[in-house]
């Protein structure tokens, strides 16, 4: 029997589609950065401010690269490593699911998602 996941009031990614993500029941268009307690717009890999703002708040960032599987830019990995944030790059659907599972375990995580 499947047990419902309890996110204890934190932001989980409910669904996604072409150009949007639904987080905690609210639709967001375009790229986003999701943490347990906030969602903010993200303009993509060159938009570093929302990612740097994760410093001291999260240990792992799941980086969703849209519908592509790829690597995080080395400069971005190095920058976030300086803030003790580990970066895991993958396609956005996988990043959203991995974020939800890890969030449900009570870990300090975030995801930055580019739309499909």
N, C-alpha and C positions, 0 to 999 in steps of 0.2 A: 504494500500500500504506500502511495506517495504522501508525504507529509508536506503541508504548505510551508513555504519558506517565510521566516519572520525576519524582516529587515529592521525591526524595532524603530520604525519611523524614519529610517534613513532613505536616501534617494537610490532607488533601483531603476535600471533601464527596463521599461515594460515592453517596448517594441520599437521597431524601426522600419523605414521604408525609403523610397527614393526621395532624398533631400530632407528627411526629418527623423527625429528620435522622440519617443514618448518616455518621459522620466517622471516617476511618481504621479502618473496620471495627466501630466501636462505635456503638450506638444511643443517641441523646439525645432525650428528650421535652421539648417546649416550645421556647421561644426560646433561642438560643445565640449566643455570640460565638466565632468561630473565627479563630485565628492559626496560623501555621506550626508553632508548638510547644505550643499549648495550646487547650483548648476550655473555655468556662465558661458557666454558665447566664445567661440574660438575660431580664428580666421585661418588656421592651418599651421604648418610646420615653421613658418617664419614669425608667427605670433607667439613670442616667448613669454610675455608678461603673465598670462594666466597659468602657465606651467611653472614659472619661477615662484608664483604665489603659493604653490603647493609645499614649498620648503617648510620643514618642521611639522607639517600636517599629515603627510603620507610617506610611506616607505617604498611603495611600488606604484608606477604609472603604467597602465595598459594603454598603449598607443594604437588606436584604430585607424588604419590607412585606407578607409573607404572599402571598396570591394577587392582591393589588391593585398596580397601578402608581400611584405617587403621588409626592409631594414630601416631602423631609425637612423637619421643622419648622425654621423659620428660626433659632430660638434654639439648636437642636442644631447646626446648620451653623456658626453664629457661635462657639459654645463650642469645637467641634472645630477650627475654623480657627485659634483661638488656640493650639492645640497643633500647628499645621502638619499637620493631617490633612484631606485633601479627602474629602468625602462624596458618594457617587453613590447615589441612591435608585432602586429598581426592585422588581419582584416577586421573592420569595425564590428561585424556581427560576433566574431569570436572574442574580441576585446570586451564587448558589452556583456556577453555571457560569463566570461572569466571574471570580470569585475563583480558581477552580481554574486557569483559563488564565493569569491574571496571576501566580499563585503559581508555576506551572511555568516562568515566564520569570525567576524569581529576584527578583521585586520584593517590597518590604515592604508587604504588604497584609493586610487582615482582612475578615471579613464578619460582620455582625450580622443574624441571620435570625429572623424571626417565622414560626411554623408556618403551614401551609396549613389 
